């Protein structure tokens, strides 16, 4: 039987071999306050429509609520650091901005595969029970990772590392083994508020306080209905997620794409896709384009909704043809977004069209409190 200290070092070595850049250890009961913060956040309704967070809040509150036999937590991080600043596409409104994490392979599969391999290694070394988790289970990876010393939660609420920045995918292993905990990470944010200032919609309204209902990542991925009018312009050309608060962090100067797992290197077609091409996608072509990508999970209709908002913000009249084709979409959310986008572009081209009336028999747009829909081209 391996000594616990020796086992920890062997686990760290194997984790590095499997592609993890950090590995730390914590007691399963290390963060009792995390559950209290979670319940307070939910009570304020800041989770929006993410009912699954509320439904399993009791299990999420601490590891032993999910698995009573858990004694220790092994926290692991895998880097997906980009080559450059993802905000560069802000000056290319005809192209869609996809969050860095979704430009490569689906991290759920990559991280889970490595976690399972590490779990097999541990069980072979010391027969025992354990469980592996990525972010699809009710586990609070970020506070547990901070307790295990691999980073701290920044003011944007994401995990931060002095050596890898905040471009990190997290995974955890619960084990019945008693492993000596590492020192918790210290907070190194200081007085910096760059991530808070960078948020386009003001979703970060205090240090480590985020309102999902205002967050572009939530709105483009988790939110199923129409994008609230107050956030549409601020979305710009972001069509899946948002990297602004992450990209603003000065600790990223220590992160390098050389540290990133190669599975997360961006696919060329997802780095700066043309909005016109994306608006032409049907269900089959959407599934083909995003096969193996986390983007596939939101479905073509929600994706088109996002692209239409970006098209409306683009100021590019050449997109009107694609937008017009979606004004009668069978999904009312897509059709409404197309109405809004058509109005925005027509207003940008010829402001007088703002007084145009809907053509006879046309549906009145749900955004009519902001602007009237415009007639079809040539109609």
PyMOL commands that set and color helices and strands:
alter all, ss='L'
color gray80, all
select helices_A, chain A and resi 4-17+32-43+51-55+57-60+63-66+86-91+100-102+107-125+141-147+194-198+212-214+216-222+229-235+244-247+250-254+257-259+262-264+268-271+275-279+283-289+294-314+317-324+332-349+351-355
alter helices_A, ss='H'
color red, helices_A
select strands_A, chain A and resi 22-27+72-79+97-98+130-133+152-153+159-160+168-175+204-206+209-210+238-240
alter strands_A, ss='S'
color yellow, strands_A
deselect
rebuild
show_as cartoon
